Amino acid sequence: MNTIIEPFRIKSVEPIKLNSIKDRKENIKNADYNLFKLHAKDVIIDLLTDSGTGAMSTEQWAGIMRGDESYAGSNSYIRFEKIIKKYFGFDYVIPTHQGRAAERILFEVLCNKGDVVPSNSHFDTTRANIEFQGANAINLIPNKYNDTQSIYPFKGNMDIDQLKKIVKNKSNNIPIIMMTITNNTGGGQPVSLSNIREVSKIAKKYNIPFYIDACRFAENAYFIKTREKEFKNTSIVDIVKEMFSYADGCTMSAKKDGIANIGGFLCANDKELSKKEKELLILTEGFPTYGGLAGRDLEAVSIGITEAMDEDYLHYRISSTKYLGDKISKFGVPILLPPGGHAIYIDAKLFLKHIKKENFPAQALACELYIIGGIRTSEIGSLMFGKFNPIKKTNTYASYELVRLAIPRRTYTQSHIDYVVEIIKKVYLDRTIISGLEIVEQPEYLRHFSAKLRKI
Ligand SMILES: *Cc1c(COP(=O)(O)O)cnc(C)c1O
């Protein structure tokens, strides 16, 4: 079958307010060419992020009503713990309000100044929480995967040779090895089960805890099933169980493959460690049977996790992301290949060859997509990762200039995506008239959230 049907019916709708190019030119100017400052009501198709933006199912809404709001020992927590233990297999399950809270607690307990934490690729909040403890977060992606145009089935895999070198070097203190599935920063690319096995073997040999950043565990499992021969006939649930069986714990943002609007958790097998983690949890998040969430949120997460592993849903999810990627690459738009699980990344360096990195080609493209079609995307390039040194008056730039089109789960239909394709095509054909941007004002940290820009 060529047509990918959405495996759900729509029961409740949220209107989209249409507006004109003239309105949008005004809106983006008022937002200082920063898409984070737009009002959501002025956006037609919002692809800023897939985090917390998915549509909940009838079962999840029913769970919301069932939520038990008891301060301690609520039924909602007992169900949540049971489901997470069943699929992830860890002994201790700590709820948190989102992924970064789990990260903050884990690294505060495990990391010290000067420690080294290797990963295939750390997500920004993971890196920030490691660096906040004075430790060094390092990415171990093989060089050949860094070319956006190269095609490999598991571009999220960790470089095993580099990992061996780092663990053998006695001057490194490594409190934990992390693995992000799928690799968000590197294009939503999956990690193979054989790579997870290899990393776990090294971690065991050197007695280092091995943790998975599990945000997109179900999407990763689907890629394993469809791309790793050994698992062709294995169910998603069994693949998920096997992936986590090699780890000592995990961090999770349930805003991704939990298909919930808020939530997360931290898991561990080490009793002493989980005791310390619970102490920190009580300090800032809440009692260990709710951890900063309402009972109803725990229900939404435990049901969402189960639904995310449904094979019909995953087939639709991964194929519809690929549909967008295939359509736009067919008429020449350079994208990060192969298409990822949760997002398509346009390579703006190749798309807007006439705009220098000093003038933020990816941000310029993201603004143009908003002006022409009301589509909101996010820049993953020099606005996000570059830095200005106010003393030396020098700039550093990112190695990539990408525009990410993140697809919220179960939220948009194929005709919404066809509209996105049409707008990208129009912008691509008119690309030579797009001008670059310059920064007028910027904060010292995380400048992409609040910087002011103007057209040159
Ligand atoms: C979103 C995300 C996080 C952080 O989760 P939050 O819920 O946003 O705090 C961590 N790692 C990865 C890979 C993510 O995508």
The ligand as a Tripos MOL2 file, in Angstrom:
@<TRIPOS>MOLECULE
LIG
   15    15     1     0     0
SMALL
NO_CHARGES

@<TRIPOS>ATOM
      1 C1         13.9590   16.5260   24.8930 C.3       1 LIG1
      2 C2         15.1720   15.7620   25.1890 C.ar      1 LIG1
      3 C3         15.7440   15.7760   26.4770 C.ar      1 LIG1
      4 C4         15.2440   16.6730   27.5900 C.3       1 LIG1
      5 O1         13.9280   16.4430   27.9190 O.3       1 LIG1
      6 P1         12.9540   17.6000   28.4260 P.3       1 LIG1
      7 O2         11.6830   16.8800   28.7170 O.co2     1 LIG1
      8 O3         12.8380   18.6150   27.3270 O.co2     1 LIG1
      9 O4         13.5530   18.1990   29.6520 O.co2     1 LIG1
     10 C5         16.8600   14.9780   26.6880 C.ar      1 LIG1
     11 N1         17.3930   14.2300   25.7180 N.ar      1 LIG1
     12 C6         16.8670   14.1910   24.4640 C.ar      1 LIG1
     13 C7         17.4770   13.3150   23.4240 C.3       1 LIG1
     14 C8         15.7430   14.9590   24.1630 C.ar      1 LIG1
     15 O5         15.2440   14.9350   22.9230 O.3       1 LIG1
@<TRIPOS>BOND
     1     1     2 1
     2     2     3 ar
     3     2    14 ar
     4     3     4 1
     5     3    10 ar
     6     4     5 1
     7     5     6 1
     8     6     7 2
     9     6     8 1
    10     6     9 1
    11    10    11 ar
    12    11    12 ar
    13    12    13 1
    14    12    14 ar
    15    14    15 1
@<TRIPOS>SUBSTRUCTURE
     1 LIG1         1 GROUP 0 **** ****
